[in-house]
């Protein structure tokens, strides 16, 4: 009986979520952006399942309403779920042009950049499925090597085993590296219209920087009602927790 009730509840949630999403799309087409936001937000409140498309649409609505911080936040959420989506990247860049703060982005160089560029092609769960696929091919190569009676075929299957094993190691390593990166990186967006970045986690400490809404930062640690953040140029300081909203 409990299982039936659970299935009915889940089905109802999915139905209302889909209905709310479609309503949001219809409101957006008719330039009713505030109603569209309400419809999309209702989907998030009813159905905890998140999607890049939903956050992307929300970002578009907030962008049209000239709410920079909310637009950037939702684009960042969408990008975290679909990192290779060029449309999300482009819209995020347009939204970032509306921010006040001009903070340089220090590019990564050397081997670290090459490694990050490679592993960042896919999310860690995708790398995991790739490694499983290569493991299956390794098993097939092993079977071919074991049962083959022709020396040339055995050499070919042995070479295939070696190649598949190498690809399994690479894909598993990429999955672990990407998972570690996803867990340790804590991007956030400044939601306060204007706020001070302090040298220490207290209001009386000196100002390091004045931040405005929409600026992207990275959270390093939390202490009471303060968060230690890092700007994209490497500058670090403390900010009140209520002034920012973490993407992940």
N, C-alpha and C positions, 0 to 999 in steps of 0.2 A: 504493500500500500504506500509506504514511504517513497519507494522508488518511482511509483506512478506519479505521486504528487511532485516529486523532484523534476521529473521529465516534463510535466505540465507547466511547472514554474519556469523551467529553462526555456521551453518553447514559447511561452508568453513573453519572456524577456527579449528573446531573439526577435519576435514579431514586433514588439513595441520599438526596439532599437532600430530595426530596418525601416519601420514606418516613420520614426523620428528623423532618420537620416534622409529619407526621400523627401520629407517635408522641408528639411533644411535646404536641400538642393533646389526645391521649387521656390522657396523664399529668396534664395540667392539669385536665381535666374530673374526674378521680378524686382531685384535691387532692394529687397526688404531685409537688410543685413542684420538688424537687431533681432528680428524674429528668427532669422536663420541661426544666429548664435544661440538663442534659447533652445531651438530644436536640436542642434548639435550637442549642446551641453547636457540636454536631457538624455541623449543617447549615452553619454559618459556616466551619468548618474544611475541609469537603469542597468546598463550593460558594462561591466568592468573590462570587457575585451576591447583593447585599443587597436586602432589601425592608422597607418600613415595617411590614408586618404581622408579620414575624419579630421585629424589634426591639421592637415593641409587645407581643407575647406574652412576650418575654423580660423586658421591664419589668414586666409583670403578675406574672410568677413571682417576680422579686426583691422586688417590693412585698409579696407574700404571705409571703415569707421574712424580711421586715423588714430587707432589705439596701438601705438608702436610696440610697447612692451609685450602686450598680449599676442600681437601678430608674430613677433620674433620668437616668443616662447613656444607657440604652437608649431611654427615652422621647424624649430629645433627639435621638438618632440617628434614631428613627422620624419625628420632627417635621421633621428636615432633609430627609427624603425625601418627606414628605407634609405640607407646612406648613399646609394648610387643613383638616386632619382634626380636628374638634371633640372626638372621643373621646380622641385622643392628648393634646390640650391639657388636657382635664378631668382625665385620670389623672395627668398631669404635675403639675398643681396640687395634687392630693391627696398625691402623693409629696413635694412641696416643703414641705407643712405639717409633715412629720416631721423637717425639718432644724432644727438648733439656731440657726444664724445668722439674724438678722433684718436684712437689708440692703435698704434702700429702692431702688426702681427709679426712676431719673430719667426721666420720659417725654420723648420728643422733641416739639418744638413747631414751629410755623411751616411754611414751605414744605417743609423737609426731611422732616418727618413725613408731609405729604400725598404727597410723591413716593415715600417708602418704603412707605406704605400701598398706593399704587396699584401699584407694581412688584412688591410682595410678594404680590399676588394669585396669581401663577403663578411657577413656576421659570423660569430663563432659557432652558432648552431648550423649554419650552412657548411662551414668547414668540417664540422663533425660528420655530416651526411656525406660529404666528399670523401672523407677518410674511410667511411664504411663502404662506399662504392669501390674504392681502390682495394680494400681488404677482400671484397668479393672477387675482384679480378685477380688478386694474388692467389686466392684459393683455387680459382679456375686454372691458373697457370701451373700451380702445383700439381693439380690432378692431371693436366696434360703432360707434365714432365714425368709423373709417376707411371702413368699407363702407356705412354708412347713407346713404341718399339723401334722407331727410326732415330738414329743418332742426331741427324740434323734437326729434327723436330724437338728432341730433348734439349738441344742447345738453345733453340729459339724459346722454348718454354722456360728454361732456366734463366735466360736473359730477361724474359717477361716478368718472372718472379722477382728478380733483383730490382727491376725498374718499378714494379708495383710496390715493393717494400719501401723503396726510397720515397715514392710519392705518398705512401701512408705516413711515414715519419714526418715529411714536410707538412702535410695537411693537419696532422694531429698537433704538431708544434704551433702551427698558425692558429688553430682553434684555441689552444691554451693561452697563447700570446694575446689574441683578440679578446678573450674572456677576461683576462687580467686587466687589459686596457679599459674595457667597458666597466669593470667593477671599480677601478681606481679613479677613473676620470669622472669628476662631478661638475658638469657645466651648469650654470645658472644664469638667469636674466634679472637685471635690476628692474624692479617694478615701481620703486619710489620715484616720484617726479624729479627729485634732487636729494642726494644724500652724501654724507661725508665718509670717506675711507680713512680710517684712523691708523696710527702707528701701533696702538695697543688696544686691547678690548675694553676700553672705557671711554666715556664721553669727553672727559677732560684731557685726553691725550691729543697730541698734535695731528693735524690733517695731513694725509699723504696725497690725497686726490679728491676732487669733487666729481661724483658720478651722477649721470642722468639716466632716465628711464630708457630701457632697450639695450643697454650695454651688456655684453656677454662677459661673464667672469667664470673662474673655476674655483670651487670650494676645496680648501685644503684640510681644514679641521673645524670643529665646533666647540665653543666654550660658553656655557650658559646661553645667554641671548645674543651671542656674537658668533660670527663666522670669519675665519681667516680665508681670504680670497687672493687669487692671483689674476692679474690682468693679462691680456694677450701679448703684452710687451715684456712680461716677466715681473712687473712691479707687484709687490705683495703688501697687504694691509688687512685691517679688520673692519667689518661692517655689521650693522645690526641685522639679525636674522630676518626680521620683518620686512627689510628693504629689498630682499631678493627672493626669487622662487627657483628652486632647483628643477632642472629638466628631467632628471632620472629619479 
